[in-house]
Amino acid sequence: MSAKRVKLPDIVQATADFEKWAARHVNLVRSDVNLKHRLMGLASFPFFRATFYRWAQWWPIVCPELSRAPQVLAVGDLHVENFGTWRDIEGRLIWGVNDFDETWPAAYTVDLVRLVTSAYLAIQAEHLMLARKKAFRAVEEGYRDSIAKGGGPFILAEHHRWLRLIALNELRDPVIFWKKILGCPKYKGKLPDDVLKLVHNSMPLRTLHYEFRSRIAGMGSLGHPRVLTLATWDAAHVVREAKQLTPSAWIWAHHHHSSQILCRKLVESAVRIRDPHVHFAPHWIVRRLAPDCCHVEIATLPEERDEEKLLYYMGWETANIHLGTPRAISSVKRDLAGRKGRWLHKAAKSMFKVTMDDWRVWRRNWQRSASSE
């Protein structure tokens, strides 16, 4: 089915409809939503990150055959900036996917196509400097190798030292990190009792002397309440973030009658070393923040890096996630074996096109609105 034969509401109407739905599940912070709209108008890459709901609408229309591939518990909103680091229970540095807000059962192909599409947008924005051909081949090769070998987590100690240097570049400076955290405004609301208890139990010290701050972060979840709980331990700061969650935008896009949130299930089932500081309450996630425990922005990577290797690792880690649905893997292997040539590039190219078309519509509308104010 051609995307041109299907009439969807334009991106402006789709965004209004989605945000109306989301507001039934979270207390949207209107000033943050307005900031999100502005950032969406400035460049295509943040627009892509902010509009997974639109991707979920276009996906079965633009890629109907791929959307019927074997299903796994998918990340959904996968992109090149949805990777970061955390410390395991032994204090070792781990790298992998670190945002599962849009988790939902979907064709395994959706995560691959979205990851490659995001790489194409990063290449266009000159955040990545390799050719498209090398990008999609690196992702696909990493995914195929990981599926064939049963996956394996990224422990940045004696192994993957190259990735450790990427993850711990000088731009993740603790002074800069804490300056941003301490610059967040005071939170004027009140956390639910169960969330506050979860935050309290996740602290390394038992203290009631907390400061609460509001944090503005992310793109897809920009507008969701994010509450920082700060404490001081031996003259140094510790912080936990509580973020309110909506059900996946898949539910909105495909009119499912569900309010399930499946990110906890994915975190517990994937081939990975879990972050011991990630905890879940109904409709909330609580996690530790630190200079070396956050997502890695492509634009802040050191100039000397092997981008093909990085995308290969991203493809491998995508398979780590999908291997958390073991009953589907034999079907995934059979389907993958039958996919030859440039299938991944063609799909990503098509999704890139509809994303850019939507962004141009959004940008024109945003510019008109800004000029009339």
N, C-alpha and C positions, 0 to 999 in steps of 0.2 A: 504494500500500500504506500502510495506516495504521500509525503507530508503536505503537498500542495492540494491534495484532494480532501483533506480533512480540515474542517473549520473549528479551530480552537478560539476561545476568547483571546484578545491580544494580551500582551504581557502586563499591561497596566491593570486591566480588569482581573486577570488571573491572580495578580499579587494582592489586589484588594479582597478578592474572594478567599484566598488562602489565609490572609491575616485575620479576616473575620472568623474563620474556622479556628485558627491558632489561639485567638483571644478567648475562646471557650475553654481552653485547656491550660493556659498560663496567663499570668497578669502581665501583659505586654507593657514594657516601658516605652511610652510614646516618643520621648525625646531620642531614645536609642533607635527606635524604628525609623525616625526621620533621618538620623545620621546614616543608617543603613541605606536608605533610599538615595541619599546624596552620594555615598561611596559607590553604589551600583551605577550611577550615572557617569562617574569619573573614568572608569576603565572596564574593559571586558572581563579581566581575570577576577576582580572582586565581585562583579556581577554574576559570573558563573558560580563562584563559591556561595553567594547569597541566595541562589534561586534553584535549589535542588527540587523544589516543588514543581517547577516548570519542566525540568529534566524528566521528572516522573511522568508528566503528561505527554511529552514528546516521544519518550523512549519506545513504547509499543507501536507508535505511528511511523517513526522514521526507521526503526530497526525491528520490524515485526517478526522476522525469522529468528533473530538472535534473542528476542524477548521470550521465545518459547523454548529456549535451551534448558537443560536440567537446572532445577532450583536448589539454591543453598541459602543459608542465613547470610545475607549479603550486608556489606557496610552501607551500600546505597550512595551516600554522599562522599565517595572516595575521590581524592584529588592529591596533587603533589605536595600540598601543604597540610595534609591530614596524617602526618607522621611526626613523631617526636620521641622523647626519651623519658624514662622514669627509673627509679631505683627499686630493685627487688628486695626481698626480705633479708638478703645477705649484703645489701648495699651496693650490689653490682649495677652498672648502668645498662639498661635495656633499651633497644630501639624498636619502634614499630608503629602501627596505626594507633592513633590515640583519641579518636572521636567516633563514637558509635551512635550518635543521636538518631540517625535515620535507619537503623537496622530493621530489616524486614525480609521475609522470604522472597527471593527474586532469582531470575536467571543468573548463573555465575558470570555470564558475559557482561552484565551491566557494570560491574565494578571495573573490569578490564577496559571497557570502552570509555567509561567516565575518567579513569585514571589517564588514559592516553589523550583524551580530549583536553584534559587540564594541562597536560604537557605541551600540547600544541598551542594553547592559549599562553602558557608561560614562555614558549619560544617566540611567539608573536610579540610579547611584551619585553623580550630580551632578558628575561630572568633566567632562561636556559639558552645555551648557545649552540646546541647540536642540531643536526638535521632531523626532520620529522621521521625519515626512514629509520634512522638509528634509534629514535625514541620508541617507536612502536615495537620494533624488533627486540629491544632490550627488555621492555615490559613483558612481552609475550614469552621470550626465552626464560626469564626468571620465573614466570608463572608455571610454564611447562616443566621446568626442572624441579620446582618445589612440589608440584602435584605428583610427579613420578617418584620422587625420593621420600615422600611423606612429610615434607616441610622441615622446619627447624627454626627456633627463635634466634634473635640477634642479641648476643651477650657481648657488650663492648668492653671486654677485658683482654684476655689473651687472644681472643679471636676478633675479627672485624676491627682491627685497630685503625684502619683507614677511615671507617665510618665513625669511629670514636672522635677522630680529629675533626671531621665534618660537624659532628653533633656538638662538640665543645669548642667551637671557634671563639675568637676573642670578642665577638659581638654579643655573646651571652654573658655579659659582665654582671657579677652580683651587685655591684654598686648601681648600675643602671636598672637592673631588675627591681631592687628594693626601693629605688627612687620612684619608679612607676607605681608600685604597690602602695607606698605610703602617700602618694599623691592622689589616690582615689578618694572621692568624697564620702562622708559618713552616710551609712545606711539608716534611713529613717523608719523603715518598716519593722516587721517582726517575723523571724523565722518560725515555721511550724515546730511544735514541741519535739516531734520525732526527728526532724532534721537537726535541730539544735542538739539533741542528745547524741545523734550520730557524729556531729562535728566534735562535740566534747569528748566522746570516747575515742576519736581518731587522733587526738592531740597527744604528744609525748609527755605531757605534764598535766596534772589535774589542777586546773586553776579556773576561777570564775572571772578573772580579770581579762576580759576580751574587749577588743574594739571591733566594730562591724563597719565595713566599707562596701560601697557599691562599685562594681567593676564593669567596665565596658570592654568587651572583647569578642573575637570571633566574627563571622559574617553570616553563616546560616542561622546561628542562634542569637545573633545580635538583636536585642529587644527582649530576650528572656531575662528575668531577674538573675543576677549573679551577685552573691553576697560573700564577701571575704570576712573571715574571722581571724583576727591577728592577736597573737600573744607574744610575750617576751620570755625567753628561756635562757638563763645565764647571759643576760645582756645582749642577746641576739634574737631576731624576729623568727617566728614560725607563722605560717599562714595556711588556712584551708579555704577552699572555694566550694560553695554550694550553688548549684545551677538548677533552675527549674526546667523540666523537660516537657516537650509535647510528644504525642504519638508521632510515628514517622509520617512524613508527607506522602508516602506511598498510599496511606489510608485515605487521605484527602483526594489525591489525584485519581484514584481508582474506585472511589465511593464505597470503600469497605465499611462495614458496621463493626468497628472495633476501636478500642482505646488502649490496646496493649502497648507496652513499651518493652522492647526486646533486647536492649543494649546489654543488660546484665547477663542474659543467656548467652549472647555472643562472646562476651569477655570470658565467661567461665568455660566455654567449649572450644575456643580456638587453640591452635598450636602456638603457645606463647608462654612467657613467664609473667605471671600476673603482677600488677602493681598492688602491693599490700595496703596502699593508702587510698585506693578507690573503693568507695562504699555507696550503696544504693538505698534510698528510701522511696516510697511510692511517689513517682513523678519528680524525683530529685536525684542528683548525683553529687557526691561529696568527694573531693580529691585534694591531695597535697599539691601546692605550687612551690617551685623553687627555680633558681636560674638554670639548673640542669634537668628540670622535670617539667617540660612544657613542649609545645609543638615547635618544629623547626621551620622558619620562613625561608623560602627559596631565595628571596632577594637578599637575605643576610648571610648566605653561605660564602665561605672564603673563595677568592677568585680561582685558586688552583684546586680543582676538584674533577673527578672522573664522572661526568654526568651519565654516561652510559651505564657505568657500574651502579650508580645511585638508582637509576630507573630499573635496572635488573633486580636490585634488592627490593624495590617497591613491588615489582611483579611477584617476587618470591613471597613477600609478606602478605600479599593479597591471597595467595594460595594457602598460607598459614591460617588465614581467617576462614576460608572455605572448607578446609580440612576439618573444621569444627562441626561440619554436617556429614559425618562419615557414611551414612546410608546413601548419600548422593554421589560419592566420589567415583564409583565405578561407572556411573552414567556420565559424569563429567569427563572422565578419561576417554570414554568411547566417543563422545561428542567432539572433544578437543582433537582427537586423532583424525577426525574427518575434516577438520578445518585447515585448509591449505592456503598458500599465497598471502594476499594482502587484505584478508577479511577484516582484521582488526583496524587497519588503517582506513579502509573504506567506511566502516561504521563510525569511527571517530571523526573522520572528515565530514560526514553527513551531520553528526550531532554538533560539531563545531559550527557548521553553517547556520543551523537553526538557532544556536546560541547567539551568534553574531547578529543575525537578523532581529532577534528579540532585543538584544542590547541596543541596537540602533534606534528601535522604536522607543525603548525606555529612555534613552539619552535625549532624544528629541522632546519627549513629553516632559522630562525633568528640566531641561533647559528652558522650555516655555514657562513652566511653573515658577522657576527661579527668577526669570526676568519679569514676571508679573507681580512679584512680591515687593 
